[in-house]
Amino acid sequence: MDRRIFTVIDSVNDKRKVIYFMTKAFRINNNYSLYFSYNYAKKNNFDFFIYIVEPYELNKRNLDYFYDMIIDLKEKLLKFAKEVNLVKRDVDLDIVLDNVNSIYIDKAYLKFDFEFLLKIKKLAYKNDNSLKEVESNVFVPIRIASDKEEYSARTIRKKIMSKLPDFKKQVLTDEIKTTAEEKAFAVLKDFKDNKLKAYDEHNDPSNDYTSGLSPYLKYGFISPVTIYDYLKPDSSENFNNFIEELVVRRELAYNYVYYNQNYDNFNYMTDDWAYKTMENHIEDKREYIYTKDDMINFNTHDEYFNAAMMEMIYLGRMHSYMRMYWCKKIIEWTNSYKDAFHIALELNNYYFYDGLTPNGYTGVAWCFGKHDRAWFERDIFGKLRYMNSNGLKRKFNIEKYVEKMNRIKEEKENGI
Ligand SMILES: Cc1cc2nc3c(=O)[nH]c(=O)nc-3n(C[C@H](O)[C@H](O)[C@H](O)COP(=O)(O)OP(=O)(O)OC[C@H]3O[C@@H](n4cnc5c(N)ncnc54)[C@H](O)[C@@H]3O)c2cc1C
């Protein structure tokens, strides 16, 4: 299990203080970073300090949500540590890292987390602290699942699934739960009791059969190991379908951003075949062109897209199938693929509670061919997969989704 630890700096020093920077896993149960740091301090009789680090966010709504959720985190963590501090990312690390033996931190995958890690790393070298990153928020540590960027779900599936037994050990589960953990668990329980049996229909936006766990996973209020363990006795086809999303797709996303730090750069985010096909179709005539403002103001001719934008803006989420449709339409209605990529990322990371995650970057890149395959050639999309509203009408009760979103818009606008 200690293969979850990645030693960045190995140091033997005579200082007597251990620090855990909680940057991604804001919980107690199955928090491997907390478990290792706490036990290391306890074993050596060192003082243990926890720093809860405010996450990087673009939208105040997300930060407010985060603070509401961690309301009692500090208090509950005092059971483990001598001191618990809630700090911003510009905290004076010179002071924090003074006289420290070892630093533990949740593993970084995205650039803004690497930036924070880098600041710590520089000082840790200077101060001769040991520094360890711990992979708490994935089932199988990324470098152990695979030593390279994977081509698709097909190529990573077996590598991850065969290693689950090695990483399913639970830690700190006898401890009390925080408010955020209680809430995450209630959502999980509702999913198990009422939705999992219909998960084969989860693609239908007019139904509500997905788990709604993504914001909880984003902030690490719950671990994928906890979710897996709780649902496991089911072992139905639907359970397997769900694990495909929770473990295979999600950890493929982590694999992607970890091995391709250009995940947010249009020129490097997808595969050669996709760039070639886009190059061949850049001059294709677009029947509709919309700006980001048109999209935000629900001013497109497409009521399904507008409804998806309502869900995004008013509820901070969007049904998984609609996310694909939404991003494909942005490609169709924007003159340059590069602009489309940036508009999609900008909206995704600003409005979604689960934005600014590996899943978001990967989901958008997927719409540009990443982890997908070449399809039949057509206008604008070339060989990129195309989606149209006939598909929505044919497969789902999409009018029900539109009605629901318009109702939510009205309620929100009238303060109901
Ligand atoms: C264009 C686009 C943008 C996306 N943006 C985000 C985003 O910002 N944040 C985000 O968490 N997910 C994103 N996704 C992936 C997926 O749509 C969401 O994870 C899912 O809709 C979240 O709802 P849920 O928790 O109810 O999902 P469930 O169906 O209940 O799935 C359970 C969990 O599995 C993971 N998962 C599900 N589908 C995927 C997937 N396709 N790829 C990777 N992991 C997955 C998520 O962590 C999810 O919480 C995006 C997908 C696309 C196509």
The ligand as a MOL file (V3000), in Angstrom:
LIG
                    3D

  0  0  0     0  0            999 V3000
M  V30 BEGIN CTAB
M  V30 COUNTS 53 58 0 0 0
M  V30 BEGIN ATOM
M  V30 1 C -16.9160 17.8430 -22.7910 0
M  V30 2 C -16.8500 17.1250 -21.4660 0
M  V30 3 C -16.5030 17.8200 -20.3260 0
M  V30 4 C -16.4260 17.1700 -19.0980 0
M  V30 5 N -16.0650 17.8960 -17.9970 0
M  V30 6 C -15.9200 17.2760 -16.7960 0
M  V30 7 C -15.4810 18.0000 -15.6560 0
M  V30 8 O -15.1990 19.2100 -15.7040 0
M  V30 9 N -15.3540 17.3270 -14.4770 0
M  V30 10 C -15.6600 16.0020 -14.3710 0
M  V30 11 O -15.5350 15.4390 -13.2790 0
M  V30 12 N -16.0460 15.2770 -15.4470 0
M  V30 13 C -16.2020 15.8690 -16.6510 0
M  V30 14 N -16.6070 15.1440 -17.7330 0
M  V30 15 C -16.8200 13.6830 -17.5940 0
M  V30 16 C -18.2580 13.2660 -17.1940 0
M  V30 17 O -19.1880 13.8600 -18.0470 0
M  V30 18 C -18.5630 13.6430 -15.7420 0
M  V30 19 O -17.5670 13.0930 -14.9030 0
M  V30 20 C -19.9120 13.1180 -15.2620 0
M  V30 21 O -20.9230 13.6740 -16.0610 0
M  V30 22 C -20.1160 13.5040 -13.8110 0
M  V30 23 O -21.3980 13.1420 -13.3790 0
M  V30 24 P -21.6290 11.9460 -12.3530 0
M  V30 25 O -20.7170 12.0740 -11.1960 0
M  V30 26 O -23.0890 11.8870 -12.0930 0
M  V30 27 O -21.1670 10.7160 -13.2580 0
M  V30 28 P -21.3840 9.1430 -13.0820 0
M  V30 29 O -21.9170 8.6210 -14.3590 0
M  V30 30 O -22.1330 8.8240 -11.8680 0
M  V30 31 O -19.8840 8.5860 -12.9890 0
M  V30 32 C -19.1940 8.4150 -11.7400 0
M  V30 33 C -17.8580 9.0840 -11.8070 0
M  V30 34 O -17.0640 8.5200 -12.8410 0
M  V30 35 C -16.2440 9.5310 -13.4300 0
M  V30 36 N -16.6010 9.6710 -14.8460 0
M  V30 37 C -17.8050 9.5090 -15.4200 0
M  V30 38 N -17.7340 9.7070 -16.7540 0
M  V30 39 C -16.4380 10.0220 -17.0160 0
M  V30 40 C -15.7170 10.3480 -18.1910 0
M  V30 41 N -16.3070 10.3750 -19.3920 0
M  V30 42 N -14.4140 10.6290 -18.0910 0
M  V30 43 C -13.7840 10.5870 -16.9020 0
M  V30 44 N -14.4040 10.2900 -15.7380 0
M  V30 45 C -15.7130 10.0150 -15.7950 0
M  V30 46 C -16.5600 10.8260 -12.6980 0
M  V30 47 O -15.5950 11.0410 -11.6910 0
M  V30 48 C -17.9360 10.5700 -12.1190 0
M  V30 49 O -18.1980 11.3260 -10.9630 0
M  V30 50 C -16.6940 15.7700 -19.0000 0
M  V30 51 C -17.0490 15.0720 -20.1600 0
M  V30 52 C -17.1260 15.7350 -21.3690 0
M  V30 53 C -17.4780 14.9600 -22.6100 0
M  V30 END ATOM
M  V30 BEGIN BOND
M  V30 1 1 1 2
M  V30 2 1 2 3
M  V30 3 2 2 52
M  V30 4 2 3 4
M  V30 5 1 4 5
M  V30 6 1 4 50
M  V30 7 2 5 6
M  V30 8 1 6 7
M  V30 9 1 6 13
M  V30 10 2 7 8
M  V30 11 1 7 9
M  V30 12 1 9 10
M  V30 13 2 10 11
M  V30 14 1 10 12
M  V30 15 2 12 13
M  V30 16 1 13 14
M  V30 17 1 14 15
M  V30 18 1 14 50
M  V30 19 1 15 16
M  V30 20 1 16 17
M  V30 21 1 16 18
M  V30 22 1 18 19
M  V30 23 1 18 20
M  V30 24 1 20 21
M  V30 25 1 20 22
M  V30 26 1 22 23
M  V30 27 1 23 24
M  V30 28 2 24 25
M  V30 29 1 24 26
M  V30 30 1 24 27
M  V30 31 1 27 28
M  V30 32 2 28 29
M  V30 33 1 28 30
M  V30 34 1 28 31
M  V30 35 1 31 32
M  V30 36 1 32 33
M  V30 37 1 33 34
M  V30 38 1 33 48
M  V30 39 1 34 35
M  V30 40 1 35 36
M  V30 41 1 35 46
M  V30 42 1 36 37
M  V30 43 1 36 45
M  V30 44 2 37 38
M  V30 45 1 38 39
M  V30 46 1 39 40
M  V30 47 2 39 45
M  V30 48 1 40 41
M  V30 49 2 40 42
M  V30 50 1 42 43
M  V30 51 2 43 44
M  V30 52 1 44 45
M  V30 53 1 46 47
M  V30 54 1 46 48
M  V30 55 1 48 49
M  V30 56 2 50 51
M  V30 57 1 51 52
M  V30 58 1 52 53
M  V30 END BOND
M  V30 END CTAB
M  END
